[in-house]
């Protein structure tokens, strides 16, 4: 599978639109793609009885009134993407594979955290092992949480041409659903730190996006399986928020890993599927690619605000960047390296030294 580097240009364009930097490379239109990507309304989401939605033709004379979309991101060279992890969503987060010991990690260590009472967490993360997924993971005490998602009635072998496709869709539903809680909790933590209303507004918008993504993915799962989909309760969504002297550092690491890295990879994955995925689902993934790229840009904007208000986080930033660069695949480096200097000239220096 090839990942188009136009994802990088799209994230940079969104970052500039959000005011995260003074300037960004101007995306070059790809004449082979539509000029705009509509944000679907509830009526546009496919159901088991509805036809597949198609993108309306954009007015070429209309003045631009929205942030850049995937259709106007630079189409340049492509790089080969690693295979998507097939482990259950509950066993991994979008940036670092969950582990119980170093034996669970491939040539990297399993990093665990300690609770306030000094006890070591049961699970940790394989530092540097990057895994693309959907949306932003819900992390509580370093564990990834998703709700159980199942069809209302069992799917028997032979009912569908590809059970793997159904499993992938149900996994997508679980991950998009968990992202709702992840952004809700981030909003509360940003409020506790005195974040500006503009940042809260964009974070709330991302939360709304994840609700829509979940609805759209549920609709596709229902249509393809012919069965309604049930999402179970997610108690971790109401877990106590982080607090204390390590709150800001933990939030920074979470936003860097799940947002800056994770959402960029999610955008690239959706962008690839919008080009080479099932024909009837390509517009669905095109919308997801644009939204996830905007979420990645929001993550970089959030990190910049955290750095401006808590300068001591610079050391944490450098540590996270160095760890990512030391362990990421060449494909993921190609996507993220052009974005990392957005975190300041010191970040650019760390990238240059890697």
VENMO-V783513 format. One record per residue. N is the residue number from 1. PHI is phi in degrees with one decimal (none if undefined). OMEGA is omega as a letter, one per 20 degrees, with the letter a starting at -180 (none if undefined). NEAR is the number of other ideal C-beta (glycine too) atoms within 10 Angstrom. Layout:
# VENMO-V783513
[[N:PHI:OMEGA:NEAR] [N:PHI:OMEGA:NEAR]]
This chain:
# VENMO-V783513
[[1:none:a:15] [2:-103.8:r:14] [3:-104.4:a:23] [4:-77.5:a:25] [5:-75.5:r:21] [6:-66.5:r:27] [7:-59.1:r:27] [8:-60.5:r:25] [9:-63.6:a:25] [10:-66.6:r:31] [11:-62.3:r:32] [12:-62.3:r:27] [13:-64.7:r:24] [14:-65.0:r:26] [15:-60.6:r:23] [16:-66.0:r:19] [17:-62.2:r:15] [18:-76.8:a:19] [19:83.8:a:11] [20:-75.5:r:21] [21:-151.3:a:15] [22:-73.2:a:6] [23:-153.9:r:7] [24:-150.0:r:18] [25:-56.4:r:12] [26:-76.8:a:12] [27:-62.8:r:19] [28:-97.8:a:13] [29:-59.7:r:12] [30:-97.8:a:17] [31:-67.6:a:7] [32:-86.0:a:8] [33:-117.6:r:19] [34:-60.3:a:17] [35:-76.0:a:17] [36:-135.9:r:20] [37:-123.3:a:22] [38:-72.9:r:17] [39:-85.6:a:13] [40:-67.7:r:17] [41:-88.1:a:9] [42:-59.0:a:9] [43:-69.3:a:7] [44:-83.9:a:18] [45:-70.1:a:18] [46:-69.1:r:20] [47:-122.0:a:11] [48:-61.3:a:14] [49:-105.1:a:7] [50:-92.8:r:12] [51:-73.1:r:8] [52:-68.0:a:14] [53:-69.3:r:19] [54:-124.8:a:11] [55:-79.1:r:18] [56:-70.2:r:10] [57:-75.2:a:9] [58:-83.2:r:14] [59:-80.0:a:9] [60:-67.0:a:7] [61:-92.4:a:5] [62:-73.9:r:9] [63:-74.2:a:5] [64:-67.6:a:10] [65:-128.2:a:5] [66:-132.7:r:11] [67:-63.1:a:15] [68:-57.9:r:23] [69:-118.0:a:27] [70:-60.7:a:31] [71:-69.9:a:23] [72:-112.9:r:23] [73:-78.3:a:29] [74:-63.9:r:19] [75:-99.1:a:18] [76:-122.2:a:12] [77:-67.7:r:9] [78:-115.3:r:16] [79:-129.0:a:16] [80:-81.2:a:11] [81:-90.1:r:19] [82:-73.9:r:14] [83:-62.5:a:6] [84:-72.6:a:14] [85:-60.8:a:14] [86:-104.8:r:9] [87:-67.5:r:12] [88:-54.6:a:12] [89:-59.7:a:24] [90:-69.8:a:16] [91:-102.3:a:15] [92:-148.8:r:22] [93:-114.5:a:25] [94:-70.6:a:26] [95:-116.3:a:30] [96:-131.1:a:30] [97:-64.8:r:23] [98:-75.4:a:22] [99:-141.0:r:22] [100:-105.4:r:13] [101:-158.5:r:11] [102:-61.3:a:13] [103:-65.2:r:7] [104:-82.3:a:15] [105:-110.5:a:21] [106:-95.6:r:9] [107:67.4:r:9] [108:-132.3:a:18] [109:-95.6:r:14] [110:-92.8:a:19] [111:-96.6:r:17] [112:-114.5:r:15] [113:-109.9:r:13] [114:-109.2:r:9] [115:-75.9:a:9] [116:-61.4:a:8] [117:-84.9:r:5] [118:91.7:a:6] [119:-72.4:a:8] [120:-85.7:r:10] [121:-61.7:a:15] [122:-69.5:a:10] [123:-127.1:r:18] [124:-138.8:a:23] [125:-132.3:r:26] [126:-74.5:a:22] [127:-63.2:r:20] [128:98.0:r:22] [129:-88.2:a:21] [130:-96.4:r:23] [131:-130.1:r:20] [132:-70.4:r:25] [133:-151.7:a:26] [134:-102.2:r:28] [135:66.7:a:30] [136:-112.4:a:33] [137:-69.8:r:27] [138:-91.8:a:26] [139:-106.8:r:26] [140:-132.1:a:18] [141:54.2:r:14] [142:68.5:r:18] [143:-108.1:r:19] [144:-88.1:a:25] [145:-124.0:r:21] [146:-137.3:r:25] [147:-81.4:r:20] [148:-74.8:a:12] [149:-123.4:a:23] [150:-141.9:r:15] [151:-64.8:a:17] [152:-62.0:r:10] [153:-132.1:a:11] [154:-59.5:r:8] [155:-98.5:a:16] [156:-87.6:r:8] [157:-55.6:a:6] [158:95.9:r:7] [159:-67.2:a:13] [160:-130.7:r:14] [161:-67.2:a:9] [162:-149.5:r:10] [163:-67.9:r:14] [164:-61.9:r:10] [165:-64.9:r:15] [166:-65.3:r:18] [167:-58.7:r:13] [168:-64.4:r:15] [169:-65.5:r:21] [170:-65.5:r:22] [171:-66.5:r:21] [172:-62.0:r:24] [173:-58.6:a:29] [174:-62.0:a:26] [175:-72.2:r:29] [176:-66.0:r:27] [177:-62.7:r:27] [178:-64.7:r:29] [179:-63.6:r:31] [180:-59.0:r:23] [181:-66.9:a:23] [182:-60.6:r:26] [183:-71.7:r:24] [184:-62.9:a:17] [185:-68.6:r:22] [186:-62.8:r:26] [187:-57.9:a:19] [188:-64.5:a:14] [189:-67.2:r:20] [190:-65.8:r:19] [191:-61.8:a:13] [192:-63.8:a:14] [193:-95.2:r:15] [194:80.3:a:7] [195:-64.3:r:18] [196:-67.5:a:10] [197:-60.6:a:8] [198:-61.5:r:12] [199:-71.2:r:20] [200:-64.6:a:15] [201:-62.0:a:11] [202:-68.7:r:19] [203:-67.6:r:23] [204:-65.4:r:14] [205:-63.6:r:14] [206:-63.5:r:25] [207:-60.1:r:19] [208:-62.1:r:12] [209:-58.7:a:23] [210:-67.3:r:25] [211:-61.7:r:14] [212:-64.7:r:19] [213:-60.0:r:25] [214:-63.7:r:23] [215:-61.4:a:16] [216:-64.7:a:24] [217:-70.5:r:27] [218:-60.8:r:23] [219:-61.3:r:21] [220:-67.8:r:23] [221:-62.6:r:22] [222:-65.9:a:20] [223:-64.5:a:19] [224:-73.6:a:19] [225:-86.8:a:21] [226:74.3:a:12] [227:-131.1:r:18] [228:-69.1:a:12] [229:-112.4:a:18] [230:-110.3:r:14] [231:-107.8:a:17] [232:-76.4:r:12] [233:-65.8:r:9] [234:-130.4:a:18] [235:-57.8:a:10] [236:-62.2:r:18] [237:-61.7:a:17] [238:-103.8:r:12] [239:-63.8:r:16] [240:-55.6:r:7] [241:-75.2:r:13] [242:-66.3:r:19] [243:-153.4:r:11] [244:94.3:a:8] [245:-65.6:a:6] [246:-95.6:a:12] [247:-60.0:a:14] [248:-65.3:r:19] [249:-62.6:a:16] [250:-64.2:r:17] [251:-64.6:r:23] [252:-59.0:a:19] [253:-62.7:a:18] [254:-62.8:a:23] [255:-67.8:r:26] [256:-64.1:a:27] [257:-74.3:a:24] [258:-81.4:a:27] [259:-99.0:a:27] [260:-60.0:r:28] [261:-84.6:a:27] [262:-60.4:a:31] [263:-70.9:r:31] [264:-63.7:r:26] [265:-67.4:r:26] [266:-63.8:r:29] [267:-63.8:a:31] [268:-65.3:r:32] [269:-64.7:r:23] [270:-66.0:r:26] [271:-62.7:r:25] [272:-63.0:a:20] [273:-70.7:r:18] [274:-70.0:a:23] [275:-99.6:a:16] [276:-129.7:r:12] [277:-78.0:r:16] [278:-53.2:a:14] [279:-52.0:a:8] [280:-72.0:a:15] [281:-107.2:a:21] [282:-65.8:r:16] [283:-67.5:r:20] [284:-57.5:a:25] [285:-72.6:r:22] [286:-64.6:r:24] [287:-64.4:r:24] [288:-61.7:a:29] [289:-61.2:r:29] [290:-66.7:a:28] [291:-64.9:a:27] [292:-66.6:r:33] [293:-65.2:r:32] [294:-66.3:r:27] [295:-66.0:r:29] [296:-63.1:r:31] [297:-62.3:r:32] [298:-62.2:r:26] [299:-61.5:r:29] [300:-64.6:r:26] [301:-64.5:r:25] [302:-63.5:r:24] [303:-63.6:r:25] [304:-62.9:r:21] [305:-65.2:r:18] [306:-62.4:r:24] [307:-66.9:a:19] [308:-66.4:a:10] [309:-91.3:r:13] [310:-135.6:a:15] [311:-55.9:a:9] [312:-66.2:r:9] [313:-71.1:r:21] [314:-57.9:r:14] [315:-66.7:r:11] [316:-66.6:r:19] [317:-57.4:a:22] [318:-62.9:r:17] [319:-64.5:a:13] [320:-65.4:r:25] [321:-63.8:a:26] [322:-62.0:r:15] [323:-65.0:r:17] [324:-62.7:a:26] [325:-65.3:a:18] [326:-72.8:a:11] [327:-122.1:a:19] [328:-69.2:r:21] [329:-70.3:r:15] [330:-60.6:r:9] [331:-64.4:a:21] [332:-71.1:r:23] [333:-62.1:a:18] [334:-61.3:r:18] [335:-75.7:a:26] [336:-91.8:a:23] [337:-54.8:r:18] [338:-67.3:a:16] [339:-92.8:a:23] [340:-61.1:r:23] [341:-60.9:r:17] [342:-62.7:a:21] [343:-90.0:r:25] [344:116.3:a:17] [345:-66.1:r:7] [346:-67.2:r:15] [347:-64.2:r:21] [348:-61.1:r:15] [349:-67.0:r:13] [350:-62.5:r:20] [351:-62.7:a:20] [352:-64.6:a:9] [353:-82.4:a:10] [354:-70.7:none:14]]
